Each structure stands twice: as C-alpha cells, then as structure tokens.
Amino acid sequence: MTALLFALAILSPPGLAASPRPASQPTGAEMLQVDGAKNPELIPQWSVWGYVFRLIAGGPRQLPTSVLRVVSKEEEALVIREADAVQKIDANCQARAVKAAALLDVETRAAVDARVRAISLECRRETLHARDRVLAALNPEAAAALTAFAESTKAGTSISLPRKDLARFLEPE
C-alpha cells in the first residue's frame, strides 16, 4: 500500500498528498513538509512543469496573461497541444502505477517499488521533454515569460513526504 500511495503522491498535482495515510505510513518527525514559498529549490522541475501543463490543459485552456501577450497564435496552440499530451501521459502513468501497486500480493514490496519508481522517472522525464520542446519552439520573450510563470508557481506548492524519500522525490530534476 505504501508503494501505491507514494506513486499516487509523486504523480499528483503539487499541493496534494495521497490520503488517508495507513497506520504504517511515517508520521511526525519522519515526515518532511516541502514548502515552495520557503525552499523553492526543493520543488523539482518535473513537478513545476507538470503543474503548469495541468493548468494550461484544464479550465479555460489558455496561457497565463504574461505569456499570452508575447506568443503568436501558432506558439499558443503548440503549448496547449503539449499540455494536452502531458495530461494523457500522466493519466497513462497513473494507470500503470496503480497496476504495478496491485502486484503487492504477488511480488515483493521491493519489486513493486522498483516498478513504480521506474514508471515515475519515465513519466517525469516525459514532462521535462515536453518542457524542453515548448521552450525551444517559443520566441525568446515567450520562453522567458513561460519559464518565469512556471518558477512563480513554486511559492504555492507544498508537498508532504517521508524524509527518507526526499532524494527520490527530486529525481531526475
């Protein structure tokens, strides 16, 4: 169950942690609260850009005003397409992580954990590749504006995780 909760937590939007916590889940001093307002360097880029893509793909399906002012219609459409693609990748990752976690009755906890970790890293890298494609395709002013917007989201991000999992949370960047 811990592997499943961790998988869902690492694939979830920033600010959301899997709950309710089973009794075997770490609590109190074993837990770490990563607050982007206090320590923005602890919010990894995969998380930042995953959140930005979720914002763009959801709701009104538009770019932040600071970016919208400096992009062409073609660039805007490209960013929205990439955001939509990342949402599909994330949904696939969630489904794969849930399937992997369901193997706890059949495989060892370590084997399931390794599967979930591999899925998580693969999906995080896909988000970073989407970021790189978008930034490379935008004009320099638009790329700077979108990057500034992404960095500004760190202040509103808060994630709870076991202290022992911090390095893993930060992977790959």
N, C-alpha and C positions, 0 to 999 in steps of 0.2 A: 504494500500500500504506500510506503514511503516513496518508492520509485515513481509511482503514478502521481502522487501529489507533487513531487519535485518536478516531474515532466510537465504537468499542467501549470505549475508556478513559473517555470522558466519559459514556457511558450505563451503565457498570458500577457495581457497588456500591462505596462508599468503601473504600479499602484495597487494591483490586485494580487493577492496571495491566495493559494488554494486553502480552502477551509471547508468544513471544520477540521481541526487537527486531531488525528488519532492520539491516544494516550502515549504511544511510543515516539511520537514526534518531539524533537527538542523544544524546550520552553525556557523562558527567563534568560539567564546568563549565557546559555548555549545559543541563543538566537541573536542575530545582528539585524539592526534596522538600518538599511542604506537609504539615506535621505539626500536626494539630489540637490536640495537647497543648501545643505551644509557641506556635502562632499560630492560635487558634480563629477569628479574624476572617477568615482566608483560606479557611475552609470555607464555601462558599456555601449559602444556604438550600435551593436546589433539591436539592443533594446530601444535606444533612441530612434533609430530609423524604422524599426518595426512599428513603433507608436506613431511616427509621422505618417507612414504609409496607411495605417489604420484610420487615422484622422482624415486623410485625403480621400480614401476609398469609401468611407462611411458618410453619413449625414448629408450635407449639401453637395458633396462631391466637387469641391473646389479647393484651390490652393489658398494658403494664407494671403491676406491682402498685401503684405510686404513683398511677396513673391509674385503675385498676380500682376502687380504693376510693372514688372520688369521682364516678363516672359512673353513670347509670341504664342499665338493660338496653337501652333504645332508643338511647341515645348510644353504647354499646359496639357495637351492631350497625351503626350508621351509620359509625363509624370503620373497622370491619372491611370494610364494603362499599366504602368509599372506597379502602382499602388494596388490595383486590382489583381495583378499577377501575384504579388506578395501575399495577398489575402488568400488566394487559392492555395499557395504553397503552405501557408500557416495552417489552413484547415486540413490539408493532407498530413502535415506534421503532427497535428493534434490526434488525428485518427490513428496514425502509425504508432504514436507514443502510447495511446490507450491500448492498442492491440499488444504492444510489447509488454506493458504492465500487466495485462491479463495472463501472461505466461508465468506469473509468480507461483502458480500451483504446479507448474510443470518443470520450470527451470529454477536454478538458484537465484537468489537475490542479486548476487554479483553479475550473473549473466544478463539478467533483465536490466540491471543498472547500466551495464555496458551498452546494451542495445539502445536504451533511452538516451544515453549520453551521445552516442553516435548520431542518432536522429536529431537531437538538439543542435549539435555542432553543424551538421549538414544544413539544417534549416536556418541557423544563424548566418552561415556563410552565404546562403542564397539571398538573404536580406541585404547583406553587405555588398554582394554583387549587383543587386538592383540599385542600391545607393550609388555605386560607382558608375553604372551605366547612365543613370539620371544625371549625375553631376557632370559627366563627360559630355553629355549631349546638350546641356544648357549653356546659354551665353554666360560669360564670366560674372556679370552682375546678378543674374538669376541664380547661378550656382552658389554665390556668396550669400544671397538672401535666404535661400532654402537651407543652407548649412547653418546660418545664424538662427533661423527659426527652430531647426532641429536641436541645436545646442540650448536654446531657451527653454525647451520642454524638460530639460533635466531638473530644473528647480521644482517642478511639480511632481516629480517621480519619487515614490517611496516604496521600498520593497523589503519584506522581512524574509530572512533565510537563515538556516543554521550557519554559525560562524565557520564551521569546517568546510562549507561549500562555497565560500567567497571566491576562491581562485577559479573554481569551476564555473561559477556564475559569470565571471569576467571573460571567459573564453569565447571566441577567439580574439575579440577586441571590444 
